[in-house]
């Protein structure tokens, strides 16, 4: 049996297991759970979105008449008050049109006055002419009756008591008075139609009254056009998007500039799943990306009755083709109550982060 050298090595002693690692891991887990619980508790009654922007009214100012801009009284970003003259358009053509319309109105009024006098005269003269013709007819009828009686009397007398000359004279007088009576009847029939002549004069008066009304409307329109040569601010605001200069020729309806009004609010597009507990009047904390140190306070003013996609130019046709459900967003108007420094104005379209306190 060979001799073997046996080397004895000391047994490896395992170091005692440290208790620190499990404790640290446990503390980390507990901290994560506590943090999650605290975050859930803090955020369970709030809703927030980063799809929110400052909003307001931008009023477009357009020219109502065409012409050359002879004066420009404002510049970019200038504050103006309601009624302030922004620019002036050459008024000479419109002043001439107003004067011509005034002259046309005066001429129409003169013609109307003449027609009214003619109508008043006709209402007096025409009945008088009818009465005169009727009286003449009565006299002619009386003369004819007398002549007819005289002729009969001459014809009934014995030949010794009259002469042929007297008989002929009586017959001639009868024919004359008969003719006069017929002429008087014709005059009465003619005078009886004078009522139509009065109506014709009345129609002429009504026609000229319409012409006077038309001329007065044309004068009013000419005066309005002349007034429109002074383009004024419809309300208070700041001049933006100005695209007109002195000396430009502008057309009727051309947009000249826009006015941003002082009122500013926030339009926040919340997901439809965030609206369950949201109500008007709830408090909102607002952060503005452009001004990190600025903290605004506001409240929910109103919730739009329709999602943003419902009012797009081409709304989705969900009743046709394949349908893929997409979470919709609904615009919520948030009024700003406080937090803005005096004199500071927020531009429209700034990104903001609203936090709605649901309780």
Secondary structure as UniProt FT lines:
FT   HELIX           20..43
FT   TURN            44..45
FT   STRAND          46..49
FT   STRAND          52..62
FT   STRAND          67..72
FT   TURN            76..77
FT   STRAND          79..80
FT   TURN            82..83
FT   STRAND          85..89
FT   HELIX           92..156
FT   HELIX           159..161
FT   HELIX           164..192
FT   HELIX           194..227
FT   TURN            228..229
FT   STRAND          230..232
FT   STRAND          237..240
FT   TURN            246..247
FT   STRAND          249..250
FT   TURN            252..253
FT   STRAND          255..271
FT   HELIX           272..274
FT   TURN            276..277
FT   TURN            280..281
FT   STRAND          283..288
FT   TURN            289..290
FT   STRAND          291..303
FT   HELIX           308..311
FT   TURN            313..314
FT   TURN            318..319
FT   STRAND          329..338
FT   TURN            342..343
FT   TURN            348..349
FT   STRAND          351..357
//
